[in-house]
């Protein structure tokens, strides 16, 4: 009975989104999210889309898991990433005004050259690739154990359902369905909290272990270091900052940051409740909490994950199509190429799911690898800079991010004694290095520009 209920919810979700998603055949609608009259998205739809696209299924799962481990501090630590949303919006508005660029790729190309933009787009596509498997795997976990038949089949089915309506309308379909999914997600999250939290007679907001560094403070510091560059390697977020006027964009990103971080903190209470309720602590906290509530709460929790994961997935597909067809300028038929790239990403992006990759690492490792983007987009230049000003900091962060993931013990010291002590140390060292090397090449390039203008 439970299995059939979950499958009916999955099918119902796909049918509802396909029915809501508009069909678009024009460039402005498919790639720029304009409606049939050519109007840009308004504050409400843009805010909703930013929030629900960045409240990933894996984000909700991570927030709950961290709430289980670190209590309220776990929710605050993960919410630290969402501080980057309004900062990202403000910086892109500034970038648009200063340089007239219509995308981050255009800015990188004009400032650092063609080789730099190709490297940047490779990082962007890697991010989008991560988003596919990490969200479909979360949905699959409600149908079975990782790598099981039911797990894989449900994750693939979820991908196909989202892909179908994404192909139908591109970015416009993503925006419209995001608006509906936002309302449903908020309702489902609140309903989940109303059921789960009262089940814990003495909700524990404190960490599982005692001590300052064991409270999750180290992860909060990692999030604060990563939050700005992390936003700039995610086109799901940055693409939306080019869709409307400056005032609309500013309001939308400010509201989205407040709403998204609040939802993340609220959902961490599911993890706190799961710790008190008990059960299998080896599984993700939302599944653990839902298992205590039977069919009804499990179906509700699955709905939350599908709404958050589906909104991220359709945005991932629309951003993939723009990255390939517009930013990389491959081919002469952008809409057709965009649709082909969506299908390719759906297939390739699900491959890691088969091997049970850790969901949280999809966030923390990529966050370390892109620390080099912080100076690139914080110090915006109206003039062309040496390519080394891009490749040196970004290259260093990519290399150190990979090294820290493969062999964290290579760094001989840690910061604190918590679970993320090594990760924090790697991030701080990487952060300092990328700013030093960028500063050197930035001022070298600025000195040449100043001298040539005399």
N, C-alpha and C positions, 0 to 999 in steps of 0.2 A: 504493500500500500504506500509506504513512504517513498519508495523508488519511483512509482508512477506519479505521485504528487510532485516530486521534484522535476521530473521530465515534463510534466504539463506546465509547470511554472516557466521552465526554460523555453518551451515552444510558445507559450502565451506571450512571453517577453518579446521574442523575435517577431511574432505576428503584429503585436501592438506597435513596435518601433517601425516596422515596414509600412504600416498603415499611416503613421504620423509623418514619416519622412517625405519631404517633397521630391518630386522628380525634376532634375535640372539638366539642361543641355547647353547652357551658355557659360562662357569663361568667367564672367563676374560672379555668377552664383556658385559654380563648382569650386572655384579657387579663392574667391574673396568673400563668400558668404552673403552676398547681396540678395535681397528678395526679388520678386518678379518685376517690381517697378524700379529696380536699381538702387534701392535705399539701403544704407549701411545698418548693421545691427545697432539697436538701442541699448541703453544702460542695463535694463533688466535682463535681456536675453544674453548680453555679453557677460554680465556678472555671473549669471547662472551657469553659463557654459564654462567659464574659467574655474568656478568652484567645483562643478561636478566632473570636469575633465582632470582636475588635479587631486580629487579625492579618489585615488585609484582603489581598486579592490585590495591590492597589496598594501596600500597606505592604511586602510581601515584595519586590515589584519595585523600590520606592524604596530599600529597604535594600541590595539587590544593586547597583543603579546607583550609590548613594553609596559602597559598598565598592569599586566599580571606580574611582571618581574620587578618593576620599580615604583608601582603605585602612581600617584598623580604626577610625579616627576617624569615618569615614562611618557605620559601624554604630552606634557609640556616640552619634553626633549624633542619628540617627533614634530610637534607643532612649530618648533623652531625653524624648520624648513619653509614653512608657509609665510614667514616674515618676508621671504624673498619675493612674494607675489607683488605687493605694492611697490617695492623697490624696483623690481623689473619693469613695471609699468611706467614709473617715473623716468627711469633711465632710457627707455625706448622712446618716450615722448621727447626727451632731450635730444636723443640721437636723430630723430626725424627732423626736429627743428634746426639742428646744427648742420646736418649733412644732406637733408632731403632724400635720404635712403628710404626705399619702400620695403626693405627686408633686411634682416641681419646679414644674409648672404651678400646682398648688394653692398652693404657697408664694408664688410671684410674684403670684398673684391676691390673696391675703390681705394681702400686704405692700405691693404697689405698685398694685393695681387691675386692672380688666378690660382696659383699653387696653394696659397693660404685658404682660399674659399673652398677648394676641393678637400683639403684636410679638415676644415671646419665641418663641411657637410658629411664627411665620413664619420665624425664624432656624433653628429646629429642623427644619422641613420642607425648608428650603433645604439643610441638611446631609444629610438623608436623600436628597434629590434628587441631590446630588453622589455619594452612595455607590453609586447604581445604575449610572450610566454609567462611573464610574471603575473599577468591578470587572468589569463585563461586557466593557469594552474590553480589559482585561488578558487575559481568557480568549480573546477574539476574535483577539488578536495572535498566538496559536499556530496559527491556521488560515489567516491571510493578512495582507497589509499593510493598515494603516488605510484605511478607506473602500472596501476591495475587497468584492466580493460574498461571498466566503467568510468574511471578517472580520465583516461585518454579520450574515450569516445565523447563524453560530455564536454570536455574542453574544446575538442574539434567542432562539435555541434554548435557550441556557443560562438566560436570564431566565425563559422559559416553564416550564422544568423545575423551577426553584426556586419559582416562583409557584404551581405546582400543589400541591406538598406544603405550602407555607405556608398556602394557603387551606384545606387539610385540617385543620390543627390550631392555627393561630395561634401564640401565644407558647409554648404547651406543645410544639408540634411543633418550634419553633426550639430549645428547650432540649434536647430528646431527641436531635435530629439533631446538635446542636452537640457533645454528649458523644461521639458516635461519630466525628464529623468531627475532633474534637480528637485522639483516639488515632491515627486514620489520618494526620492532618497531621504529628504529631510523627514517626511512622514514616517518612513520605515525605520529610520534610525531612532527617532523619538519613541516609536512603538516598541522597538527592541529594548531600549533602555527601561521603559516602563515595566516590561516583563522581567528582564534579567536582573536588574539592580535589586528589586525587592526580594529576590530569591536568596540574596546574601544577607543573613541576619546581622552581620557586623562587617560591613564593607571596609576593607583595608586599603587606605590610600598611601600607606607607607611601603618602602621597598621590602623585598623578601629578606635581604641581608642588611645588617647594620653597617654604619660607617659612611663618611662623606662621599668617597669615590664610588662606593657600591650603590649609591642612590640613583644613578643615572645621570649625574652631573657631567660626566665625561662625554656622554652621547649628546647632551644639550650643547656642549662646547663645540663638538664636531659639527652639529647642525648649523650653529651660528657661523662657523668658518665656511661651511659649504653653501649656505643658502643662496647667496647671490650668484656665484658661477653656476650652481646647479640649475637655476632657472634658465640660464642662457644657453644651455645645451638641449633644452626641451622645446621643440617647435610647437608642441601642443599648447604651450603657454605663450611663447613669444609671437607666434603667427597672429594671435588674436589682438596684439597691441598695434597692429597695422590696419585694422579693419574699420576703424571709426575715427572721428575727430579727437583732438587732444583732450577736451573737457570730458567727453563720454568715456574715453579710455582711462583717464585718471580716476574718475568716480568708480568705474567698473572694477579696476584693479585694487583700489582701496577697500571697497566693500567685499570683494572676493577674498582678500587676505584675512579680513576679520571673520567672515563667515566660515571659511575653510578651516582656519586654525581652531575656531570654536568647536566645529564638528569633530575634528580630530581629538581634541581634549575630551569631549563628551564620550566618544567611542572608547577611549581608554578605560572608562568605567566598566565596560563589558569585561575587560581583562581582569580588573580588580575583583569583579564579582565571580569570575571563573575560578580565581584562586581560592575563594572562600567556598564556592559550591563544590569544588573538587572534581575528580574524574581523571582522565588520561592527560597528564601535563605534557606529554610528548607531542600532542596535536596542537594546532593553532587555537588560540584562546576563544575566538568566536565559535568555532566548531565544538570546543569543549563546553562552552556555556550553553550552546544550542542543544547539545546532546541530553542535557538535564531537563529540557522542556518538551521533548517529544516532537511529533510531526509538525505541529503548529509553529513553534519557535524556530525549528530548523528551516521550514519553508520561508519564514520571515527573514531569517539571516541570509538565506540564499538570495532572496529578493534584493537585499541590501548590496550583496556582492555583485549581482548581475547588473544592477543599476549603476554602481560606481565603476565596475570593470567594463561594462558595455560603453559607457560614455567616454571612458579613456581610450577604449579600443577603436571606436569610430573616429575619434579625433586623431589617433595614431595613423589610421589609414588615410585620412584626408591630408594630414601633414606629410605623410610619405609621398603621396601623389604630387604635392606642391614641391617638395624637396627634389624629386627626380625630374619632373616635367618643367618646372619654372626656375628654381634656384640653380640646378645643374644644367638647365637648358638642353636636355637630351631630346632629340627628335623635333618634328614639325607639327605633330598632332597632340597637343598637350592633354586634352581630356582623355583620349584613348590611351595614351602612355600613362597618364595618372591612374587609370583604372587597372591597367596591367601591373603597375607597381604595387597597387593595393593587394592584388591577388598574390603576387610574389612575396610580399611581406607577411601575409597571412600564413603562407606555407612555411617559409624559412623561419619566421618568428616563433613558431611553435616547436621547433626541434629541441631546444634546451629543456622544454617541459618534460620530455621523455626521460630525462636523467635526474630529476628531483633536485634541481639547483635551489639553493637557499634563497628565499624571497627577499629577505632584508639586504643581502649582499648586492642585489640589483640596484639598491639605492646607495648604500654606503661606499661601495667600491667605485661606481661611476662618479660619485661625488668627489672623491679624491682625484680621480683622473682628469677632471675638468677644472680644477682650481686655477689653472693657467688662464682661463677665460675671464677671471675677475678683473685684472688690470685692462684687458682688451676692451671691455664694455663699461668700465668705470671711468677710464681716462679716454674719452672720445676725442678723436682728432679730425679736424677739417682738412688736414693735409696728408699726403701719402707718406707712410712711414716705411722703414726698412722691413723686409720680410722677416728678418731675424727677430724683430720686436713681437711678432706673432709666434713664429715657430719655436723660439727658445723657451718662453714660459709655458706654452701649451705642450710642447714636447716633453719638457721636464715633468710636468704634472701627469701626463699620460704614462711615462716610463715609471715614475715613482708609484703611481696608482696601481700599476700592474705588479710591480715588485712587492708592494705592501700586501697585495692579495695573495701572491704566491708564497712569499717567505717573509712574514712580518718581523721575524726574529733578526733580520739583517740590520735593523735599526737598533743600536745597542742600548737605548734607554726608552723608558716609558714615562707617561705623565699620570701620576696617581697609581692606584692599585685596583681600579675597577675593571670590569670585563672589557671595556673599550679603551684601556690605557694605551695600548700600542697603536690603535687606530687614531687616537687623538694626537699622539706624538708624530706619527707620519703626516697627518694633516697640517700640523703646525709647522713642521720643517718644510714641507712642500709649499705651503702658503708663503713663508718668508723667502724661499728661494725664487719663486716665480715673480714676486714683486721686485726683487733685486735685479734679476736679469732683464725684466721688462723695463725697469727704470733706466738701466744703462742704455739700451737700444732706443728707447723712447726719446731720451734727451739728446742722444747722438743724432737721431733723425730730425728732432726739432731744431737743433743747432744748425744743421745743414740748411733747413728751410729758412730760418731767420737770416743766415748769411747770404743766401741766394736772393733774398728779397731786398737786400740793401743796394 
